Amino acid sequence: MHLPTRRMKFKIAGILACVFFSFCQIQVSGQKLQSIDSLLHELKNTTSDTQQVKILYILSMKYQGFHPDSAMLCAQASLEKALAIHYTKGRADALLHIGRLKRDHDQGNAEALNDMFEALKLYREINDDVQIANALNDISIIYANSEDYKKSLEYFKQALEMFRKLGDSKGESYALNNMGILYQDLGDEVSAKEHFIMSLRIKEKRNDLYGMSRGYNNLGSIEEHSNQWGAALRYYLKADSLFIKNKDMHGQASNLMGIVRVKQHQGKTGEAIQYATLSLKKAEQIKAFSTMLRASKFLAEAEENRGNYKVSLQYQKLYNHIADSIHNQTNKANLEELKAKFNLEEKEREILLLKKDQELQQAGIERKNIIAYALAAGIVLLALVVVLLFYAYYTTRSKKNILAVKNKEIEQQRDDLKKLNSEKDRFFSILSHDLRGPLNSLKGFSYLITEHVDALTTEELMDMRAKIDTSLDNLTELINNILEWSMTSSQKRKWTFDKINTTDLIRKNISLYQAIAESKGVRLIFQQGEERYGYGDYHAIDTVVRNLISNSIKFSHANTDVVIAVKTAGDILSISVKDQGVGIPYEIQDKLFTLNENVKQPGTNNEKGTGLGLTLCKELLGENKGDILVRSNPGEGSEFIVNIPEYTSYERTITSAKVPVV
């Protein structure tokens, strides 16, 4: 950090004194006064040279709307300080703002353009794209003021493109606004209005009151040129309220002259003179010479028309004095010389950039050739390495794949074996329990007959014979189910799928169990309709129906019915077996089709269940693309529904080949 020099300390002290004096001369809003006072306090107390440059620049921006002399003083001090500490960014900002002040307050476009050119060069040195765009935008305004519209539009478009690339919506809105002014000067009112509206939309979205005030002023000018005097006045008045709110006397003074023209056209000369007088007063306070020129000229003519020749003469003298002090021929010549110099420098810069691009392209081509040779050699070497790596990878991968397949097969075999062992354990547990019952019964009856045959009556022997038959039936059913289950589980069974006459199959099983049902007082009822045909393995479906009828008899009460029915729905054939027995508790209905001792329950005459029947039915139907469902309420009976494919013309086509499925 550089400590302030003695000279600079006096300079800052002088600035503080000058700007303090300006507070006494001009009314400033409380908020703006507080902001400026805070900046002055910070400037007085900071020891950072860079911070002093920034504060002086911000103060200049604050003063520009209502006290241009203070604004210029702060900007020049900021420039001097930036030069002393070699602060390029601060130097460029100060130069650009000094150029704006000179341009906007009629202090010479030539000098303003020179300052802006210098600022642009500095911004390009430090690659500050945002400020490069701002500088181009400001330079374009001077070109437009000197009626060099073609070049002005070219630079405006460059600035607009840069703002859009940078995402700088504020800069974009101001570039659009300036392009609108340029189009208006060229007489293209349509394009001008389009650009003003696009600019205003962005400013309203950003709540940019400063920019909005100028946007309304420009739209008022467009409506005025189109003789839309009412619309023009509305825009001018909206702009005036914002200029007052922003304490922007420069903008207000210029905008008031727009209101003057509208009032004059409406024949309200008195009001026009009032607004022109106010405009002149504001312009004199801030030395806005171009506005003073327009206001004094109007007032001189208006007072002359009203017969106030003395007052008119005073305004005419003021007009002549202002006209003589601005825009002399020397200034215009200097401006054209600077413009030509800038245009030449821009072309030289473009040529230099193009030459550098060509050199870079040539160097790039040579570099690409070297890289290409190296790359070719590298590719050959890499290809060799890749081949070797691929061979090693392929060999390793093949071994890993073989090992993975083997491991997967081993895991599957292990899981299958574990499942088989688990089922085997459950099977033998159930089998030992279910075999014990019938065999113990037969053993008991055998003992009674052997030891007490003489003591038994004929009636007792007949009763014993019936019980022996029941035990033998249970034993036979168990053995049949064991054989079926073992063949299915071991996958040794051969399946033959064909047409099944369900009517014949049901009648056969009813005949098989008719005697057992009658002995228990149960009626077997077949709700026979037209013959229906299923598709599947006959032996498997026969086993399923036999088990379901046997179970229904076993769990039916005396003097009740077991109803067997066949229905079709779509491609499905359903066989239902419904009894009026004890029903099945809800908590075990989901476990009926698994090997589980806990779901067995005795029949109504204490008959023992085999434990395998329903599990076997489920497995057999699975192999036949079928399923089994149960509906039961405890104490109200049960209904088992078997679903298998119906034998249709589609199945006939499939089975015509008569290929057995293993």
Sequence and secondary structure as in RCSB ss.txt:
>XXXX:A:sequence
MHLPTRRMKFKIAGILACVFFSFCQIQVSGQKLQSIDSLLHELKNTTSDTQQVKILYILSMKYQGFHPDSAMLCA
QASLEKALAIHYTKGRADALLHIGRLKRDHDQGNAEALNDMFEALKLYREINDDVQIANALNDISIIYANSEDYK
KSLEYFKQALEMFRKLGDSKGESYALNNMGILYQDLGDEVSAKEHFIMSLRIKEKRNDLYGMSRGYNNLGSIEEH
SNQWGAALRYYLKADSLFIKNKDMHGQASNLMGIVRVKQHQGKTGEAIQYATLSLKKAEQIKAFSTMLRASKFLA
EAEENRGNYKVSLQYQKLYNHIADSIHNQTNKANLEELKAKFNLEEKEREILLLKKDQELQQAGIERKNIIAYAL
AAGIVLLALVVVLLFYAYYTTRSKKNILAVKNKEIEQQRDDLKKLNSEKDRFFSILSHDLRGPLNSLKGFSYLIT
EHVDALTTEELMDMRAKIDTSLDNLTELINNILEWSMTSSQKRKWTFDKINTTDLIRKNISLYQAIAESKGVRLI
FQQGEERYGYGDYHAIDTVVRNLISNSIKFSHANTDVVIAVKTAGDILSISVKDQGVGIPYEIQDKLFTLNENVK
QPGTNNEKGTGLGLTLCKELLGENKGDILVRSNPGEGSEFIVNIPEYTSYERTITSAKVPVV
>XXXX:A:secstr
     HHHHHHHHHHHHHHHHHHHHS   HHHHHHHHHHHHHHHH   HHHHHHHHHHHHHHHTTT HHHHHHHH
HHHHHHHHHTT HHHHHHHHHHHHHHHHHTTS HHHHHHHHHHHHHHHHHTT HHHHHHHHHHHHHHHHHTT HH
HHHHHHHHHHHHHHHHT HHHHHHHHHHHHHHHHHTT HHHHHHHHHHHHHHHHHHT HHHHHHHHHHHHHHHHH
TT HHHHHHHHHHHHHHHHHHT HHHHHHHHHHHHHHHHHTT HHHHHHHHHHHHHHHHHHT HHHHHHHHHHHH
HHHHHTT HHHHHHHHHHHHHHHHHS  HHHHHHHHHHHHHHHHHHHHHHHHHHHHHHHHHHHHHHHHHHHHHHH
HHHHHHHHHHHHHHHHHHHHHHHHHHHHHHHHHHHHHHHHHHHHHHHHHHHHHHHHHHHHHHHHHHHHHHHHHHH
HHGGG  HHHHHHHHHHHHHHHHHHHHHHHHHHHHHHHHTT   B EEEEEHHHHHHHHHHHHHHHHHHHTEEEE
EE  S  EEEEEHHHHHHHHHHHHHHHHHT  TTEEEEEEEEEETTEEEEEEE  SS   HHHHTTTTS  GGG 
   TT     S HHHHHHHHHHHTT EEEEEEETTTEEEEEEEEEB  HHHHHHHTT   B 
